[in-house]
Amino acid sequence: MKKSFNVFIIAFSLIVAFSNTLFAVEWPQEDFNNDAFNSYFGQNVSGRISTSLVFSDPAEVKAMKDGKILIVMSDVSDDSEFFPSTLGNCVILCHDDDLISVYANLDGESVEENIEDKSLLKEGQVIAQTGNSGWQETRSNLEFQIIDLQKSAAINPKILLPRAENEIEFTMTGIMLQNKDGKLFDIRENKVYPSGLYKVFQTRNKIAAPYKTTVTINGVVVDEIAFDTVGQENGKLYLIGKKKYDSLSLYPDENLLLLGEMMLTPGRSTLGLTVQNYLGKIKQQNYVISIY
């Protein structure tokens, strides 16, 4: 069952079947409502933009769709941004839609029992029980990823999976503006700013991440960050806004989340901040500020 990560890289490069259409898939665990997750896709995990959806409870893990077993990883010492060695015992399936699905932090014995001598798995077929083999250590939680091979990007599973009835409530609190020198201003206490480039931050939610954040000035969109895919460039992961925001830009520390960037010019302006979740629910805050 043990194979090196280099074997996976070779297999990854040899997949040549392409399709432009994303498909609907099934959840790898039975419970997927709002209390079923420890960490959303796009969250800050140890200073890295997470490419995984991390479940909260031990459970039976099933294939999201018919797929070929690409590789089984265990005791892996190699590391990369998309597939860190901290995935622990892991099964990777290749599907016929240019996607692969990754099931990590599994129990090694149950992996052997369920997929030994198999090359194909059907949708809903049991892969394993969750284990304690990944970065989560004592937590027996599934870490689930979907990778688009054609785009070389991780896809947020929540945009492909059937929608849950509820989402974890995303709160907008602690809005801060940061100038080009790195100085932070609490927008509740500061209404007057010198002109220039600013970043807009809010207090990071510990579990939930937004689907999209939007920054407007006088009703005009000046930045919008999408949490639907995570790309990789020069060894760094990034989300797309008006530019590519890497982990450090998006999460400069454990407490802040970037909502976007803006250029403030002299005059009186209305700063609009909008956060949207995966069910389309929107939260918005507006601030009237003066710029000199």
N, C-alpha and C positions, 0 to 999 in steps of 0.2 A: 504493500500500500504506500510505502514511502517513496516519494519522487522529489527531485530537486526543483526549485522554482525556475531554474534555467530550462528545464524540460517544458514548463508551461509557456515560457517566452517563445520557444521554438514552435510549439503548437499554435500559439496565438498568431504568429506571423504566417502560418500556413493555411489559415482559414480564408477561403476565397469566395464563398457564396455571399452575395450582397443583395440587399433589399432596402428600399427607402421608406417602407411602411412600418411603423411601430405597432405592436400588437397588444391586445388586452391580455392580461395574465391573471393568475389566481394567487391568493395570498399563501405564503409558505407556512403560516401558522393559523390556527382556527380563530384566535382572538386578535382582532386588529382595531378595536375601538380606542377611544382617546386615552385610556389608562394602560394601554398595552405596550408602551414604548419607554425606553430609558433615554434615548437620544434620537433626534430627527436627522435626516440627511441635511448636510450643509452646516451642522452644528460645529462648535469648537471642541475638538477632542485632543487634549494634550498639545495644543498649539497648531493643530492640523485641521483643515477643513474636512469634515467627515464625508466620505463617499458611501457611508453605510446607513441603514436604518436599523437601529438596535432595539430589539424587543425587551420587555421587562421581566417576563416569567419563563421558567423552564417549560419546554413543550416538545411535542413531536414535530419534526420538520419535514415538509413535503416539497416535491418539485413543483415549481410555479407553472410549468408547461412541459410538454414533451421535449426531451433534450438528450443529447449525447454527453456522456461523462468525458469531459476534457481532461481533467486531472484530479487527483486526490492528494491533498497536501497534509503532511504531519511532521512535527518537529522540524519546521523549516527555519533555516538560519539566514536565508537570503531576505532581502527587503527591497521594497519599492514604494512609491507614493500610492499607487492604486491598490497594490496587494502587499501590505506590510506583513512581516513575519508574525506580528502579533495576532493574525487571524487564527492561529492555532490549528487544530484539526479542521480541515476545510474541504468542501466538495464544490467543484466548478463545472457547470453544465453549459454546453454550447447549443444554441437554438437556431432554427432555420430563418431567423429574421435579423441576422447580423447582431444579435444580442447574446451575451452570456450572463448567467446568474451565478452568484457566489453565496454559499451557505457556510458561515464560519462559526467558530467557537462550539464545535460539535463534540460529542462523546465518541472517542475513537473506537471503542468496542462496538457500539451500535452502528457506526459507519460500516465496519467490516461485516456485520451481520446482515445489513440491509442491501448493500450494493456490491458485495464481493462477487466477482465473475460477471458483472453486468456491464454492458456498454451503453445501453439506452435506458432511460427512465420515462415513464408516462406521467402526464399531468396528475398531480395528487398522490403520486407514489411516495412512500415513506423513504427518506434519505437517512435519517438518524434521529437520535434524541440530542437535545442541547447538552453541552458539557462545560468544562472549566479550563479550556485549553488556550484561550486567547488572552488579549490584554485585559479582559474583564476579570480574570483570575477567579475569585470565588463566586462570581455571578454566572449562573447557568443560562445565559441569554443568547438567542440567535442574533448574529450580525449578518445582515442581508444586503447584497449589492446587485445592481444590474448595470452592465457595461455595454455601451454601444460601440461595436468594433469599427464601424465605418467612420464614426466621428471621433474615435479614441477618447471617449468621454464617459464618465459615470452618469447614469440617469437616475433622477429621483424616483424611487419606486412608487411613491404616492401619486405620480402623474400617470402611471400605467396600471396600477392595481385598482380593483373596484373600490369606490369611495366608501369610507367608513361613515357611520351616521353622525359621529361627533369628532371634533378635533380638540386637542389640548388648547385651552385658552391662551392666546398670545397677548402679553401685556406690553403696552408702550409706556415706559417710565424712564425717568432720568435722562431726558434729552440734553445733549451737550453739543456745542460747536467747538471745533478745534481749528485754530489758525495754522498758517504755514510753518510757524515756529514750534508747533506742537502744544501750545497752551490751550487748555480746555476752559470753556465758559458754560456755566449752567444757564440754559435759556430762560429759566424761571426768574433768575436774578439779573440777567443782563439783556437789555433790550436795544442797546446801542453798540455798533461795531464799526471798526475801520474797514474800508473796502479791501477786497482780496479774496483769495481762494480759501474755502472752509470745507471741512469734513463734518458730517452730521452723524452723531452716535446716539445710541440709546443703551440702557442697561440690558445686558444679554439675558434672555430667558434660559433657564438651566436645561430644559428638555426640548421644548418646541423651537423650531426655526420657521421663519415666514416662507411663503411661496414667492412673494414679490414685495419689494420696497420701492417707494416712489418719492422723490423730492421735487417740489415745484416752487417756483418763484412767481408770484402774481398770476398763478394759474397755469404757468408754462412749465412743462416737465423739463427738468435740467439733469436728472439722473434717475435711473431705474435699475435695480439689481434683481436678477432672476435667480431663484434657488432651484431651478429645474434640472440643470446639469452642472457637473464639475469637470472642467478641462484640466489638461496638464501641459505645461510648457517649460522647457529648460529645468526639469526636475521639480517644478513647483505647481501646486494645485491652485486653481482660480475659479471665481465666479465672474459672470459678465455683467457689467453695468455700462457706463459710458466708456469704460476701459476695463481691462482685466484686473480684478482685485484678488491678490493672493492672500494667503492665510494671515500674514502679519497686517495687511491693510484692512482686512475684514474684521479680524479679532486682534487688536493691538495688545490686549491683555485679557485676563479671565472674565472681566466684568463688562466689557463693551462690545457692541455690535454695530458695524457701519451700516447706515441707511443710505448714504450716498454723498456725493460731493457737489459743491456749487460755487459759483463766482458771485460775490456780493458787490454791487456797484452803488455809488452814492444815491441816496433817496430813501423814501419810505416804502417798505416792501412787506408782502405777506408770504411768509414761509409756510408751505404746506407739506406735511409728512403723512404718508399713507402706507399702511401695512396690510397685505392681503394673505389669508390662509388658503389651504388647499380646497376648502369648500366654497370659496368665493367670498367669504365674510371679510368685510373691510373695516379697519379702524383708521381714523384720521384725526390729526391735530393741526391747528393753524396758529401761527404766531406772527404778530405784527412787530417788525423790528425796523430800526433806523440805521442807515449806513452813511458814513461820512468819508 
